[in-house]
């Protein structure tokens, strides 16, 4: 039995939405994923069917689910299923022009 890996995801509040060529609604929202053993977070996009599914701006603890699809290992991170933390995002902590 393996342990579930969790990662922190900072949701920015930025998203784009529309209708696909097949006529289905979609929404892509942005966030930054803090990966283990990486010094900086990685920007990523996440899928939501509706804008109302986009999590509020904040930092979330999210399970990283491993699976095999078409013979390849994939990692799925869905902030909509995450738990909001009290950790502030760096953009809220640092003043404009401040260097860490």
C-alpha positions in Angstrom: 0.0 0.0 0.0 1.4 3.4 -0.9 0.9 6.7 0.8 -1.0 9.5 -0.9 1.2 12.3 -1.9 -0.2 15.8 -1.3 1.0 19.1 -2.9 0.2 22.7 -2.3 -1.6 24.6 -5.1 -1.9 28.4 -5.1 -5.1 29.4 -7.0 -4.6 32.8 -8.7 -8.2 33.6 -9.7 -7.3 33.8 -13.4 -9.4 31.7 -15.7 -10.8 31.6 -19.3 -14.1 30.1 -20.3 -16.1 29.4 -23.4 -17.7 26.8 -25.5 -15.8 24.0 -27.2 -16.3 23.3 -30.9 -18.6 20.5 -29.9 -20.8 22.9 -28.0 -19.7 21.9 -24.5 -19.0 24.6 -21.9 -15.5 24.7 -20.4 -13.4 26.7 -18.0 -9.6 26.6 -17.5 -8.2 28.2 -14.4 -4.6 28.8 -13.3 -2.6 28.1 -10.3 1.0 27.3 -9.1 1.8 23.8 -7.9 4.6 23.4 -5.3 6.2 20.1 -6.3 8.5 18.2 -3.9 12.2 18.8 -4.3 11.6 21.9 -6.5 12.7 25.3 -5.4 9.9 27.2 -7.2 6.3 26.5 -7.9 5.2 25.5 -11.4 2.4 27.3 -13.3 -0.4 24.9 -14.3 -3.9 25.0 -15.8 -6.8 23.1 -14.4 -10.1 22.1 -16.0 -13.6 23.0 -14.7 -16.8 22.6 -16.5 -18.3 25.9 -15.1 -16.8 29.1 -13.8 -18.6 28.5 -10.5 -16.4 25.4 -10.0 -13.2 27.5 -9.9 -11.9 27.6 -6.3 -11.5 31.0 -4.6 -8.1 32.5 -4.6 -5.9 30.8 -1.9 -3.6 28.0 -1.2 -4.9 24.4 -1.1 -3.6 21.1 0.0 -4.4 18.7 -2.8 -3.9 14.9 -3.3 -1.7 13.9 -6.2 -3.3 10.8 -7.7 -1.0 8.4 -9.7 -2.5 6.3 -12.4 -1.5 4.5 -15.7 -3.2 5.7 -18.9 -2.3 4.2 -22.3 0.7 2.6 -20.7 2.1 5.8 -19.2 2.2 6.9 -15.6 0.1 10.1 -15.1 -0.3 12.4 -12.1 -3.7 14.1 -11.6 -4.0 17.1 -9.3 -7.5 18.7 -9.0 -7.6 21.8 -6.7 -11.4 21.6 -6.7 -11.0 18.6 -4.4 -8.4 20.2 -2.2 -8.6 21.5 1.3 -8.0 25.3 1.7 -5.1 26.2 4.1 -4.4 29.3 6.0 -1.1 29.7 4.1 -1.0 33.0 2.3 0.2 33.1 -1.3 3.6 34.8 -1.9 1.8 37.5 -3.9 -0.1 38.5 -0.7 2.9 38.3 1.6 5.5 40.2 -0.5 5.2 43.9 -1.3 5.4 45.0 -5.0 9.1 45.3 -6.0 10.3 43.4 -2.9 13.0 40.8 -3.5 13.1 37.8 -1.1 
